[in-house]
């Protein structure tokens, strides 16, 4: 059993459902989950919001947030995950934003920012949020694939922290 299959089993055992808000991975997180049999009971929906305008329009990000922070930032990933969580009954939201290529002199290629939102119920007003930045090596597709697998794998590691983080 690979890591994604273990994650799916863990989600099923803990009654977790997923919504994603994806920029750099462009739907690969949701697609990776959807590759598994029974994914329909685990995956609610996915927002692919590649452009800044789509992040504002589809997820409700404030333009001032995008002006203040680089698109490749934990602040933007957090806002994306919270926006997706508000738009879905899923109790877990994952967001990803980053760069795969050398397009920014300040941000190294392969830098990926993530956020995970865990809701205690469909209308949880104070969800638990985790953010993290990682850098992956490899070409464009390799970085996106590694980022998607990392994002899903962290569900099992972060979920036990939800109760502690909400205290």
N, C-alpha and C positions, 0 to 999 in steps of 0.2 A: 504494500500500500504506500503510495507516494504522499508527499506533504499536502497536496491539494485534496486528495481523498481523505486524509486524516482530518483536515480542516472541515470538510463537508460533513463527515461523521460527527465531529465535535459540535458543529452548528446544529445538526439535527437533534442530537442528544440534549442540547441546551435550549432548544426552541428559538434559535436565532435565524433571522431572515435579513437579507442584505439589499442595500441600495448603494450604488456607486456614483461618484462624481469624478469623472476622469478627464484630464487634459492630456498630459504627455502619453499616457498609456492608451488613450483613444478607444476605450471600451475593452481593452485586453483583460482587465481584472474581471469584469462581468463575463466576458467570453471564456476565460479560463474556468470559471465556476460552471458556466453553461455547458462545458464539454463533458461534465459528469452526469451519469444517469441520475434522475431524481432532482436535478437542479431546480426544477420548477417550484419545488416546495421551499427552496432556500433563497432564491433570487427574485426580488420584487421588480426592480427596474434599474436602468443605468442612464446617467446623463453624460454624454460626451460633449464637453464644453471646451473646445480647443481655443477659441478666440476670447479675448477679454470681454467683448460685447456679449458673447454667449454666457459667460459666467455671470454677468449682470442680469441679463434677460431671463435665463433659465433657473438660476439658483438664488437670485436676489442679492448678489454681492453689491456692496456700495462702491460706486466709482472712486470715491475718496480712498477706500482701502487699497484699490489697485494702484492709485497714484502714489500712496504713501509707501507701499511695500512692493518689492519686485514680484513678478508673477511666480517666480520660483522662490517661494517663501512658505514657512509654516503658517504664517498668518492667513495667507490666501488659501492654503490647503484646509485649514480649520474652518474658514468661512464657507468654503465649498461643501465640506462634509456636513456642516450645520444646515446649509441651505437644502441639501439633498434630504437630510433627516426630516426637515420640516415638510417636505413635499411627498413623503412616503410613509406608509405604516410600518415599514421594516424597522427592526430594533437595532440594527447595526448599519452605519454608513461609513464608507471608506472613500477618501478623496486622495487624488494624486495630481501633482503638478511639478514640472521640472524641465530639464533640458537633456537631450541625448547627444547633441553635437556641440561643437565650439562656436556658439552664436553670441556669447556674452563674455567679455573679457574678465568680468568679476566672478562668474559662476562657472566652475569646471564642468566639462561634458560628463554626462552620467549622473549629475546631481538631481535627486528626486526628493520632493517634500511630500509627506503623507499626513493624513489625519484620520483618526478613527473615532466615531461617535457611537456610544452605547446608550440606548434609551431603556429605561425601566418599564415603560409602557408606550403605546402608540402616541400618546400626547405628552410625553415627559417634557416638562418645562425646563428641567435642569439636568440635561444628559451629561454623562461623563465623557470627556474629550481627551484624547492623547494625540500628540504630534511628534514627528520625528523626521530628520533629514538623513538621507543615506546617499552614498555615491557608489555607482555600479560601473564596472569596467566592461568594455566590449563595444561593438557597433550598435547602431540605432536599434535594430530589432532585439539584440541581446539585452540591452539596457531595459527596454520596455518589458520584455519577458521576465527578467529578473525582478523588476519593480512590481509587476503583477503578482508573481509568486510570493514575494516578500510581504506585500500588502495583505494577501489572504492568510499567509502563515502566521502573521502577528495576531490575528483574532484569538487564537488559542492561548497565546502568551499574555495578551492584555485583558481578556475577559475576567480572569481571576482577580485582577487588580481593580475592577469596577467598584466593588463594595468598599474597598479601602480608600479609593480616590474620592468617593462621594461622601465620606465622613468628614 
